[in-house]
């Protein structure tokens, strides 16, 4: 009987441990309605960094409501300004209205001259974008930008020259949009003179653009050549493409070819970097899946072993009341059962490993095929010297290709992508030719800025066209899903 008593105590202790393990469930994420304003704002910033626009806007709206109820004006105007930046990608008018609300909130509780300058500068920027898109007056945008510049000048002793350089750059952009090129050039030069290192490249880009508008092509070329993009391949591509345009303006074919080659080399490096990042993403995802499978396997094994131990204890308790022979037989049956279970689990694990190896080989083959496509596209682009010459002879910001040239590009891409655009036309017969052309440019991995330069429109106009295609034609409801990914999925 003492042995039975000890076994019952051990069984009770085992059930207690099981209850404790069962209660250790992972805690779910805090519901958004339980967040206070500062926490919601901090989470919104993290969502913005992760390009989760929809979640960021949801958190910012919640932060605005909570800050309004709590009277937290500091968090309120910060959340309003961040929401304005998020809205600016798709609705400049709404972004301008939200930025004005941020300014009104700040003026009720001014606490940082730097934030005051930033709010005014953003309002001036949004107002100028709205005026440019709607072809209206820039006077309101200029007034806000001048207010920001005056405050930056007054606070330069305490804040330094960073805000002065930023506001001067905004003024230069507004004057350039108003076609006041001389005043834009004056502001851009002053911005370059006082810009810190982190703002120098952007200020130099504005200065070079103003010099081109003032027909100072040699001075613009010197500015472009003095820029130091470092590891920023996008800026390097802009520099080389601008140098190519300047060479074409001067009819310097040799310099134009050199600049174009450098620009294409930068674009190719950007493309290869994106492919490497994609490959790293696939490898990391595969490693995470393998790790999750391993953890799930161990979890299942632990649970089965644990309950098997309970059954074993119950059997031992029963066997202790009866006979040693029955205990021995029960132990042998349990041992055989566990051995068979382990063998089955090992077989399942080996099958999973073989499946993952096959998936890895398939992904490697796809990457090799993509490398072949990239080499072919590179040869094709190099052979388009006639189109490049045509771009040089065209207007400053607008390029027109003939229907024959568009058809040739589309046939080439169909040959590469297994009749991608032929199937796209069959699936969506309502697509216009300009929509097909936008899909072609997107398939060639051109940036929104490059597409805007080809059509002579702003970046936001290109983004609007992509949003319209994604939502109205392709029926994709997710605003966070990139247009390139939607196109690839079709």
C-alpha positions as CSV (number, residue, x, y, z in Angstrom):
1,X,0.0,0.0,0.0
2,X,2.8,2.6,0.6
3,X,3.9,2.0,-3.0
4,X,0.4,2.7,-4.2
5,X,0.2,5.8,-2.1
6,X,3.5,7.1,-3.6
7,X,2.3,6.4,-7.1
8,X,-1.0,8.3,-6.5
9,X,1.0,11.3,-5.2
10,X,3.2,11.2,-8.2
11,X,0.1,11.1,-10.5
12,X,-1.4,14.1,-8.7
13,X,1.8,16.1,-9.1
14,X,1.9,15.2,-12.9
15,X,-1.7,16.4,-13.3
16,X,-0.7,19.7,-11.6
17,X,2.2,20.2,-14.0
18,X,-0.1,19.5,-16.9
19,X,-2.6,22.1,-15.7
20,X,0.3,24.6,-15.3
21,X,1.5,23.9,-18.9
22,X,-2.0,24.2,-20.3
23,X,-2.4,27.6,-18.7
24,X,0.8,28.9,-20.4
25,X,-0.9,29.9,-23.6
26,X,0.7,32.8,-25.6
27,X,-0.9,36.1,-25.0
28,X,-2.6,37.7,-27.9
29,X,-1.8,41.1,-29.1
30,X,-3.5,44.0,-27.3
31,X,-6.7,45.2,-29.0
32,X,-6.3,48.6,-30.6
33,X,-9.2,50.0,-28.6
34,X,-7.2,49.5,-25.4
35,X,-4.2,51.6,-26.6
36,X,-3.6,55.1,-25.3
37,X,-2.6,57.9,-27.7
38,X,1.2,57.8,-27.3
39,X,1.3,54.0,-27.7
40,X,-0.9,54.0,-30.8
41,X,1.3,56.7,-32.3
42,X,4.4,54.7,-31.6
43,X,2.9,51.6,-33.2
44,X,1.8,53.6,-36.2
45,X,5.4,54.8,-36.8
46,X,6.5,51.1,-36.8
47,X,3.7,50.3,-39.3
48,X,4.9,53.1,-41.5
49,X,8.4,51.9,-41.4
50,X,7.1,48.4,-42.4
51,X,5.1,50.0,-45.3
52,X,1.8,48.8,-43.7
53,X,-0.1,51.9,-44.7
54,X,-3.6,50.7,-43.9
55,X,-2.7,49.6,-40.4
56,X,-0.7,52.8,-39.8
57,X,-3.7,55.0,-40.8
58,X,-6.0,53.0,-38.5
59,X,-3.6,53.5,-35.6
60,X,-3.1,57.2,-36.3
61,X,-6.9,57.8,-36.4
62,X,-7.2,56.0,-33.1
63,X,-4.3,58.0,-31.6
64,X,-6.0,61.2,-32.8
65,X,-9.3,60.2,-31.1
66,X,-7.6,59.2,-27.9
67,X,-5.4,62.4,-27.8
68,X,-8.4,64.6,-28.4
69,X,-10.3,63.0,-25.5
70,X,-7.2,63.1,-23.2
71,X,-6.2,66.7,-24.2
72,X,-2.8,65.5,-25.2
73,X,-2.1,68.2,-27.8
74,X,1.5,67.2,-28.4
75,X,0.6,63.6,-29.5
76,X,-2.4,65.0,-31.3
77,X,-0.5,67.3,-33.7
78,X,2.2,64.7,-34.2
79,X,-0.4,62.0,-35.2
80,X,-2.2,64.5,-37.4
81,X,1.1,65.4,-39.2
82,X,2.0,61.7,-39.7
83,X,-1.5,61.0,-41.0
84,X,-1.1,63.8,-43.5
85,X,2.2,62.3,-44.7
86,X,0.4,58.9,-45.2
87,X,-2.5,60.6,-47.1
88,X,-0.2,62.5,-49.4
89,X,0.5,59.4,-51.4
90,X,-3.0,59.2,-52.7
91,X,-4.9,62.3,-51.8
92,X,-3.0,65.6,-51.7
93,X,-6.1,67.6,-50.8
94,X,-6.9,65.5,-47.7
95,X,-3.2,65.6,-46.7
96,X,-3.2,69.4,-46.9
97,X,-6.4,69.6,-44.8
98,X,-4.9,67.2,-42.1
99,X,-1.6,69.2,-42.0
100,X,-3.6,72.4,-41.4
101,X,-5.4,70.7,-38.5
102,X,-1.9,69.8,-37.2
103,X,-0.9,73.4,-37.4
104,X,-4.1,74.6,-35.6
105,X,-3.4,72.0,-32.8
106,X,0.2,73.1,-32.5
107,X,-0.7,76.8,-32.2
108,X,-3.0,75.9,-29.3
109,X,0.0,74.3,-27.5
110,X,3.3,75.3,-29.0
111,X,6.1,73.2,-27.6
112,X,8.9,72.9,-30.2
113,X,10.0,75.5,-32.8
114,X,11.4,72.7,-34.9
115,X,8.1,70.9,-35.1
116,X,6.4,74.3,-36.0
117,X,8.8,74.7,-38.9
118,X,8.3,71.1,-40.1
119,X,4.5,71.5,-40.1
120,X,4.6,74.8,-42.0
121,X,7.1,73.3,-44.5
122,X,4.8,70.2,-45.1
123,X,1.8,72.5,-45.6
124,X,3.7,74.5,-48.2
125,X,4.8,71.3,-49.9
126,X,1.3,69.8,-50.0
127,X,-0.3,73.1,-51.1
128,X,2.2,73.4,-54.0
129,X,1.5,69.8,-55.0
130,X,-2.2,70.5,-55.0
131,X,-1.7,73.7,-57.0
132,X,0.5,71.8,-59.5
133,X,-2.0,69.0,-60.0
134,X,-5.1,71.3,-60.3
135,X,-3.3,74.1,-62.2
136,X,-4.2,76.8,-59.6
137,X,-2.3,79.5,-57.8
138,X,0.8,78.8,-55.8
139,X,0.5,81.9,-53.6
140,X,-0.9,80.0,-50.6
141,X,1.9,77.4,-50.8
142,X,4.5,80.2,-51.1
143,X,3.1,82.0,-48.1
144,X,3.4,78.9,-45.8
145,X,6.9,78.1,-47.1
146,X,8.0,81.7,-46.4
147,X,6.6,81.5,-42.9
148,X,8.6,78.2,-42.3
149,X,11.7,79.9,-43.7
150,X,11.4,82.9,-41.5
151,X,11.0,80.7,-38.4
152,X,13.9,78.6,-39.4
153,X,16.1,81.8,-39.8
154,X,15.0,83.0,-36.3
155,X,15.8,79.6,-34.7
156,X,19.0,78.9,-36.6
157,X,21.1,79.7,-33.6
158,X,19.5,77.0,-31.5
159,X,18.4,74.5,-34.2
160,X,21.3,74.9,-36.7
161,X,21.0,75.3,-40.4
162,X,19.2,72.0,-41.2
163,X,15.7,73.5,-41.1
164,X,16.9,76.6,-43.1
165,X,18.2,74.3,-45.8
166,X,15.0,72.3,-45.9
167,X,12.8,75.4,-46.1
168,X,15.0,76.9,-48.8
169,X,14.7,73.7,-50.8
170,X,10.9,73.8,-50.5
171,X,10.9,77.5,-51.7
172,X,13.1,76.6,-54.6
173,X,10.7,73.9,-55.7
174,X,7.7,76.2,-55.4
175,X,9.4,79.0,-57.4
176,X,10.4,76.4,-60.0
177,X,6.8,75.2,-60.3
178,X,5.7,78.8,-60.7
179,X,8.4,79.2,-63.5
180,X,10.2,81.8,-61.4
181,X,13.5,80.2,-62.4
182,X,15.8,83.0,-61.2
183,X,14.3,83.1,-57.7
184,X,14.2,79.3,-57.6
185,X,18.0,79.3,-58.5
186,X,18.7,81.8,-55.8
187,X,16.9,79.7,-53.1
188,X,18.6,76.5,-54.3
189,X,22.1,78.0,-54.1
190,X,21.4,79.3,-50.6
191,X,20.1,75.8,-49.6
192,X,23.2,74.1,-50.9
193,X,25.4,76.6,-49.1
194,X,23.9,75.9,-45.7
195,X,22.7,72.3,-46.1
196,X,24.2,69.7,-43.8
197,X,25.5,66.4,-45.2
198,X,22.2,64.5,-44.9
199,X,20.4,67.2,-47.0
200,X,23.2,68.2,-49.4
201,X,22.3,65.7,-52.1
202,X,18.7,66.6,-52.4
203,X,19.5,70.3,-52.3
204,X,22.1,69.8,-55.1
205,X,19.4,68.0,-57.2
206,X,17.1,71.0,-56.9
207,X,20.0,73.3,-57.8
208,X,20.9,71.4,-60.9
209,X,17.3,71.3,-62.1
210,X,17.0,75.1,-61.6
211,X,20.3,75.6,-63.6
212,X,18.9,73.5,-66.4
213,X,15.7,75.6,-66.5
214,X,17.9,78.7,-66.6
215,X,19.9,77.2,-69.6
216,X,23.1,77.0,-67.5
217,X,23.8,73.5,-68.7
218,X,27.5,73.5,-67.9
219,X,26.9,74.7,-64.4
220,X,24.2,72.0,-64.0
221,X,26.7,69.4,-65.2
222,X,29.3,70.5,-62.7
223,X,26.7,70.2,-59.9
224,X,25.7,66.7,-61.0
225,X,29.3,65.6,-61.2
226,X,30.0,67.1,-57.7
227,X,27.2,65.1,-56.1
228,X,28.3,62.1,-53.9
229,X,25.5,59.5,-53.8
230,X,27.6,57.0,-51.9
231,X,25.7,53.7,-51.7
232,X,22.4,55.3,-52.8
233,X,22.0,53.6,-56.2
234,X,18.8,55.5,-57.0
235,X,20.5,58.9,-56.6
236,X,23.4,57.6,-58.7
237,X,21.0,56.6,-61.4
238,X,19.3,60.0,-61.4
239,X,22.7,61.7,-61.7
240,X,23.8,59.6,-64.6
241,X,20.5,59.9,-66.5
242,X,20.5,63.7,-66.0
243,X,24.1,63.8,-67.3
244,X,22.9,61.9,-70.3
245,X,20.1,64.4,-71.0
246,X,22.5,67.3,-70.7
247,X,24.9,65.6,-73.2
248,X,22.0,65.1,-75.6
249,X,21.1,68.7,-75.3
250,X,24.6,69.6,-76.3
251,X,24.6,66.9,-79.1
252,X,27.6,65.2,-77.4
253,X,26.9,61.7,-78.5
254,X,30.0,60.1,-76.9
255,X,29.3,61.7,-73.4
256,X,25.6,60.7,-73.8
257,X,26.5,57.1,-74.4
258,X,28.9,57.0,-71.5
259,X,26.3,58.6,-69.2
260,X,23.6,56.3,-70.5
261,X,25.8,53.2,-69.9
262,X,26.5,54.4,-66.4
263,X,22.7,54.9,-65.8
264,X,21.9,51.5,-67.1
265,X,24.6,50.0,-65.0
266,X,23.1,51.7,-62.0
267,X,19.6,50.4,-62.9
268,X,21.0,46.9,-63.4
269,X,22.6,47.0,-60.0
270,X,19.3,48.1,-58.5
271,X,17.6,45.2,-60.2
272,X,20.2,42.7,-59.1
273,X,20.0,44.1,-55.6
274,X,16.2,43.6,-55.6
275,X,16.7,40.0,-56.8
276,X,19.3,39.3,-54.1
277,X,16.9,40.8,-51.5
278,X,14.1,38.6,-52.9
279,X,16.4,35.5,-52.8
280,X,17.3,36.3,-49.2
281,X,13.6,36.7,-48.4
282,X,12.8,33.3,-49.9
283,X,15.7,31.7,-48.0
284,X,14.7,33.3,-44.7
285,X,11.1,32.3,-45.3
286,X,12.2,28.7,-46.0
287,X,14.4,28.6,-42.9
288,X,11.5,29.9,-40.8
289,X,9.2,27.3,-42.2
290,X,11.7,24.6,-41.4
291,X,12.2,25.9,-37.9
292,X,8.4,26.1,-37.4
293,X,8.0,22.5,-38.6
294,X,10.8,21.4,-36.2
295,X,9.2,23.2,-33.3
296,X,5.8,21.8,-34.1
297,X,7.4,18.3,-34.4
298,X,9.0,18.6,-31.0
299,X,5.8,20.1,-29.5
300,X,3.8,17.1,-30.8
301,X,6.5,14.7,-29.5
302,X,6.5,16.4,-26.1
303,X,2.7,16.3,-25.8
304,X,2.6,12.6,-26.8
305,X,5.4,11.7,-24.5
306,X,3.8,13.6,-21.7
307,X,0.4,11.9,-22.1
308,X,2.1,8.6,-22.7
309,X,3.8,9.1,-19.3
310,X,0.4,9.7,-17.6
311,X,-0.9,6.6,-19.2
312,X,2.2,4.7,-18.1
313,X,1.7,6.0,-14.5
314,X,-1.9,4.9,-14.6
315,X,-0.9,1.5,-15.9
316,X,1.8,1.3,-13.2
317,X,-0.8,2.2,-10.5
318,X,-3.1,-0.5,-11.8
319,X,-0.4,-3.0,-12.1
320,X,0.9,-2.2,-8.6
321,X,-2.5,-3.4,-7.3
322,X,-2.5,-6.6,-9.2
323,X,0.6,-8.6,-10.3
324,X,4.1,-8.1,-11.4
325,X,3.5,-10.1,-14.5
326,X,0.7,-7.7,-15.6
327,X,3.1,-4.7,-15.0
328,X,5.7,-6.4,-17.2
329,X,3.3,-7.1,-20.0
330,X,1.9,-3.5,-19.9
331,X,5.4,-2.1,-20.0
332,X,6.3,-4.2,-23.0
333,X,3.2,-3.2,-24.9
334,X,3.9,0.5,-24.1
335,X,7.5,0.2,-25.3
336,X,6.4,-1.4,-28.6
337,X,3.8,1.3,-29.1
338,X,6.4,4.1,-28.5
339,X,8.9,2.5,-30.8
340,X,6.4,2.3,-33.7
341,X,5.3,5.9,-33.1
342,X,8.9,7.1,-33.2
343,X,9.5,5.2,-36.5
344,X,6.4,6.7,-38.0
345,X,7.4,10.2,-36.9
346,X,10.9,9.7,-38.3
347,X,9.4,8.7,-41.7
348,X,7.2,11.8,-41.7
349,X,10.2,14.0,-40.8
350,X,12.2,12.5,-43.7
351,X,9.3,13.1,-46.1
352,X,9.2,16.7,-45.0
353,X,12.9,17.1,-45.5
354,X,12.6,15.6,-49.1
355,X,9.7,18.0,-49.8
356,X,11.7,21.0,-48.7
357,X,14.7,19.9,-50.8
358,X,12.5,19.7,-53.8
359,X,11.1,23.2,-53.1
360,X,14.6,24.6,-52.8
361,X,15.7,23.0,-56.1
362,X,12.6,24.5,-57.8
363,X,13.3,28.0,-56.4
364,X,17.0,27.7,-57.6
365,X,15.8,26.8,-61.1
366,X,13.4,29.7,-61.2
367,X,16.2,32.1,-60.1
368,X,18.4,30.7,-62.9
369,X,15.6,31.3,-65.4
370,X,15.2,34.9,-64.1
371,X,18.9,35.5,-64.6
372,X,18.5,34.5,-68.2
373,X,15.6,36.9,-68.6
374,X,17.7,39.7,-67.1
375,X,20.6,39.1,-69.5
376,X,18.2,39.1,-72.4
377,X,16.5,42.3,-71.3
378,X,19.9,43.9,-70.9
379,X,20.9,43.0,-74.5
380,X,17.6,44.2,-75.8
381,X,17.9,47.6,-74.0
382,X,21.5,48.1,-75.3
383,X,20.2,47.4,-78.9
384,X,17.6,50.1,-78.6
385,X,20.1,52.9,-79.5
386,X,17.6,54.3,-82.0
387,X,15.0,54.7,-79.3
388,X,17.5,56.3,-77.0
389,X,18.4,58.8,-79.8
390,X,14.7,59.5,-80.2
391,X,14.4,60.3,-76.5
392,X,17.2,62.8,-76.9
393,X,15.6,64.6,-79.8
394,X,12.2,64.8,-78.0
395,X,10.9,67.4,-75.6
396,X,12.4,67.8,-72.2
397,X,9.9,65.8,-70.1
398,X,7.7,63.9,-72.7
399,X,8.7,61.0,-74.9
400,X,6.5,59.5,-77.6
401,X,7.1,56.0,-79.0
402,X,5.4,54.8,-82.2
403,X,2.8,52.0,-82.1
404,X,5.4,49.8,-84.0
405,X,8.0,50.4,-81.2
406,X,5.4,49.6,-78.5
407,X,4.4,46.5,-80.4
408,X,8.0,45.4,-80.7
409,X,8.6,45.8,-77.0
410,X,5.4,43.9,-76.2
411,X,6.3,41.0,-78.5
412,X,9.7,40.8,-76.9
413,X,8.2,40.7,-73.4
414,X,5.7,38.1,-74.6
415,X,8.5,35.9,-75.9
416,X,10.3,36.3,-72.5
417,X,7.2,35.8,-70.2
418,X,5.2,33.2,-72.1
419,X,2.8,35.5,-73.8
420,X,2.2,37.5,-70.6
421,X,0.6,40.5,-72.3
422,X,-1.3,38.5,-74.9
423,X,-3.0,36.6,-72.0
424,X,-3.5,39.9,-70.2
425,X,-5.3,41.4,-73.2
426,X,-7.5,38.3,-73.5
427,X,-8.4,38.3,-69.8
428,X,-9.1,42.0,-69.6
429,X,-10.4,43.1,-73.0
430,X,-11.3,46.6,-71.7
431,X,-7.7,47.5,-71.1
432,X,-6.7,50.6,-73.1
433,X,-3.4,50.8,-74.9
434,X,-2.0,53.4,-72.4
435,X,-2.9,50.9,-69.6
436,X,-1.0,48.1,-71.5
437,X,2.0,50.5,-72.0
438,X,2.0,51.3,-68.2
439,X,2.0,47.6,-67.5
440,X,5.0,47.2,-69.9
441,X,7.0,50.0,-68.3
442,X,6.2,48.4,-64.9
443,X,7.3,45.0,-66.1
444,X,10.6,46.6,-67.2
445,X,11.1,47.6,-63.5
446,X,11.1,51.4,-64.3
447,X,10.5,53.6,-61.2
448,X,7.5,55.9,-60.9
449,X,9.9,58.8,-61.4
450,X,11.2,57.3,-64.7
451,X,7.7,56.6,-66.0
452,X,6.6,60.1,-65.1
453,X,9.6,61.5,-67.1
454,X,8.5,59.4,-70.1
455,X,4.9,60.6,-70.0
456,X,5.7,64.1,-68.8
457,X,3.5,63.7,-65.6
458,X,4.2,63.8,-61.9
459,X,5.0,60.8,-59.7
460,X,1.7,61.1,-58.0
461,X,-0.1,60.9,-61.3
462,X,1.7,57.7,-62.1
463,X,0.7,56.3,-58.7
464,X,-2.9,57.3,-59.3
465,X,-2.9,55.5,-62.6
466,X,-1.5,52.4,-61.0
467,X,-4.1,52.5,-58.2
468,X,-6.9,52.9,-60.7
469,X,-5.7,49.9,-62.7
470,X,-5.1,47.8,-59.6
471,X,-8.6,48.5,-58.1
472,X,-11.0,49.2,-61.0
473,X,-9.6,46.9,-63.7
474,X,-7.7,44.1,-61.9
475,X,-10.0,44.1,-58.9
476,X,-7.3,44.1,-56.2
477,X,-8.9,45.6,-53.0
478,X,-5.6,45.6,-50.9
479,X,-4.1,49.2,-51.1
480,X,-0.9,48.0,-49.5
481,X,-0.1,45.4,-52.2
482,X,2.4,46.8,-54.7
483,X,1.3,47.1,-58.3
484,X,4.3,45.1,-59.5
485,X,3.2,42.1,-57.4
486,X,-0.4,42.4,-58.6
487,X,0.8,42.4,-62.2
488,X,3.1,39.4,-61.6
489,X,0.2,37.5,-60.0
490,X,-1.9,38.0,-63.2
